[in-house]
Amino acid sequence: MSGKLLKVDIHKKLKEFDLDVNFELKNGCLGILGPSGCGKSMTLKSIAGIVDPDSGIVSLATGKEHVYFDSDNKVNLKPQKRNVGYLFQNYALFPNMTVEENVGIGLQNNDEKVVSEMIRRFHLEGLEKRYPRQLSGGQQQRVALARIMAYGPDVILLDEPFSAMDTVLKEQLRREMANFLANFNGFSILVTHDRDEAFQFCDELIILDKGKIIAKGKTVDLFENPRKVEVARLTGCKNISKIEIVDDYHVKSLDWNVTFEVSEKVSSAISHIGIRAHDFYPAQKDDVNAVATADSTKLEMPFEWQISLANGLLWKLDKQMREHEFAIPEYLKVDPKNIILLEE
């Protein structure tokens, strides 16, 4: 991967907003996380050549530069010339073709050796003569990936690949996809609105909202320190409140009516705080950042308790399947270092 670089700097006027995306990817898997309709899929389609941006550049450097799109120099390669594999949400298999025909469709002369290798690699032995309608969802996904990998793409684009699956199948295919991406010696970009998928697969992450990048960086860093309210929401923070600054290290939550000590000096730009629902612990009344739990409500899930405090705070606690009794402690606390300072 040394010396490789995928560069994307595109602009396109859409009906709801203007898409304005600019990033560089040097290795691994990049995630694009955001709500539905924020421009995630449009970004992928622009990279693949399915949609033309109004202006900008898309290029791939692999020793020498391959320019896919350059509005200034009037370069716009057709999708089949870009060596980009696109995994659609519905896999886009040809219904009137068998598994082996689908896998070989992008190859010259339907190279039997390559097709056989992909059939073996993606565990499709015995399914070669079946049609897509005769396959499970997982088998269809593997056929779609085998078809992409048969022609050796430099870039793989994954567009919400698990969105239409039930929980059991989704977990199975996530594991398979993670193994596949770990062994892929190229670039991959995963579009998702699921924070768990983004965290599991992506080394780096872009947060997209209404066509604009509102945050980008290492995935772990953005989850640990989202910095902005919308980024905190999209990375799964359940407790977010407006604040009033008391002093350099204390803030008053206006939504929960609690004053908290924080570990980082509060600047005037901070307007909110966030607390992850799993970051509360049982406490004594006089502990730092203790919160009373009187009149809380308890909801049992298969593997966690969800405790809603009277002031609106949510606490999530892991549980065992056979545990059905749980006494809510009188007080909870949160470590000052686990209170996230956020800008609007």
Secondary structure as the mmCIF struct_conf table of DSSP 4:
data_model
#
loop_
_struct_conf.conf_type_id
_struct_conf.id
_struct_conf.beg_label_comp_id
_struct_conf.beg_label_asym_id
_struct_conf.beg_label_seq_id
_struct_conf.end_label_comp_id
_struct_conf.end_label_asym_id
_struct_conf.end_label_seq_id
TURN_TY1_P TURN_TY1_P1 SER A 2 GLY A 3
STRN STRN1 LYS A 4 LYS A 13
BEND BEND1 LYS A 15 PHE A 17
STRN STRN2 ASP A 18 LEU A 25
BEND BEND2 ASN A 27 GLY A 28
STRN STRN3 CYS A 29 LEU A 33
TURN_TY1_P TURN_TY1_P2 SER A 36 GLY A 37
BEND BEND3 CYS A 38 GLY A 39
HELX_RH_AL_P HELX_RH_AL_P1 LYS A 40 ALA A 48
TURN_TY1_P TURN_TY1_P3 GLY A 49 GLY A 49
BEND BEND4 ILE A 50 VAL A 51
BEND BEND5 ASP A 54 ASP A 54
STRN STRN4 SER A 55 THR A 62
BEND BEND6 GLY A 63 LYS A 64
STRN STRN5 GLU A 65 ASP A 70
TURN_TY1_P TURN_TY1_P4 SER A 71 LYS A 74
STRN STRN6 VAL A 75 ASN A 76
HELX_RH_3T_P HELX_RH_3T_P1 PRO A 79 LYS A 81
TURN_TY1_P TURN_TY1_P5 ARG A 82 ASN A 83
STRN STRN7 VAL A 84 LEU A 87
TURN_TY1_P TURN_TY1_P6 GLN A 89 ALA A 92
TURN_TY1_P TURN_TY1_P7 PRO A 95 ASN A 96
BEND BEND7 MET A 97 MET A 97
HELX_RH_AL_P HELX_RH_AL_P2 VAL A 99 GLY A 104
TURN_TY1_P TURN_TY1_P8 ILE A 105 GLY A 106
BEND BEND8 LEU A 107 LEU A 107
HELX_RH_3T_P HELX_RH_3T_P2 GLN A 108 ASN A 110
HELX_RH_AL_P HELX_RH_AL_P3 GLU A 112 ARG A 121
TURN_TY1_P TURN_TY1_P9 PHE A 122 HIS A 123
TURN_TY1_P TURN_TY1_P10 GLU A 125 GLY A 126
TURN_TY1_P TURN_TY1_P11 GLU A 128 LYS A 129
HELX_RH_3T_P HELX_RH_3T_P3 PRO A 132 GLN A 134
BEND BEND9 LEU A 135 LEU A 135
HELX_RH_AL_P HELX_RH_AL_P4 GLY A 137 ALA A 150
TURN_TY1_P TURN_TY1_P12 TYR A 151 TYR A 151
BEND BEND10 ASP A 154 ASP A 154
STRN STRN8 VAL A 155 ASP A 159
BEND BEND11 GLU A 160 GLU A 160
TURN_TY1_P TURN_TY1_P13 PRO A 161 ALA A 164
BEND BEND12 MET A 165 MET A 165
HELX_RH_AL_P HELX_RH_AL_P5 THR A 167 ALA A 182
TURN_TY1_P TURN_TY1_P14 ASN A 183 ASN A 183
BEND BEND13 GLY A 186 GLY A 186
STRN STRN9 PHE A 187 THR A 192
BEND BEND14 HIS A 193 HIS A 193
HELX_RH_AL_P HELX_RH_AL_P6 ARG A 195 PHE A 201
BEND BEND15 ASP A 203 ASP A 203
STRN STRN10 GLU A 204 ASP A 209
TURN_TY1_P TURN_TY1_P15 LYS A 210 GLY A 211
STRN STRN11 LYS A 212 LYS A 218
HELX_RH_AL_P HELX_RH_AL_P7 THR A 219 GLU A 224
STRN STRN12 LYS A 228 LYS A 228
HELX_RH_AL_P HELX_RH_AL_P8 VAL A 229 LEU A 234
TURN_TY1_P TURN_TY1_P16 THR A 235 GLY A 236
STRN STRN13 ASN A 239 ASP A 247
TURN_TY1_P TURN_TY1_P17 ASP A 248 TYR A 249
STRN STRN14 HIS A 250 SER A 253
TURN_TY1_P TURN_TY1_P18 LEU A 254 ASN A 257
STRN STRN15 VAL A 258 GLU A 261
BEND BEND16 SER A 263 GLU A 264
HELX_LH_PP_P HELX_LH_PP_P1 LYS A 265 SER A 267
TURN_TY1_P TURN_TY1_P19 SER A 268 ALA A 269
STRN STRN16 HIS A 272 ILE A 275
TURN_TY1_P TURN_TY1_P20 ALA A 277 HIS A 278
STRN STRN17 PHE A 280 ALA A 283
TURN_TY1_P TURN_TY1_P21 LYS A 285 ASP A 286
BEND BEND17 ASP A 287 ASP A 287
TURN_TY1_P TURN_TY1_P22 VAL A 288 ASN A 289
STRN STRN18 ALA A 290 ALA A 292
TURN_TY1_P TURN_TY1_P23 ALA A 294 ASP A 295
STRN STRN19 THR A 297 GLU A 300
BEND BEND18 PRO A 302 PHE A 303
STRN STRN20 GLU A 304 SER A 308
TURN_TY1_P TURN_TY1_P24 ALA A 310 ASN A 311
BEND BEND19 GLY A 312 GLY A 312
STRN STRN21 LEU A 314 ASP A 318
TURN_TY1_P TURN_TY1_P25 MET A 321 ARG A 322
HELX_LH_PP_P HELX_LH_PP_P2 ALA A 327 PRO A 329
BEND BEND20 GLU A 330 GLU A 330
STRN STRN22 TYR A 331 VAL A 334
HELX_RH_3T_P HELX_RH_3T_P4 PRO A 336 ASN A 338
STRN STRN23 ILE A 339 LEU A 342
STRN STRN24 GLU A 343 GLU A 343
#
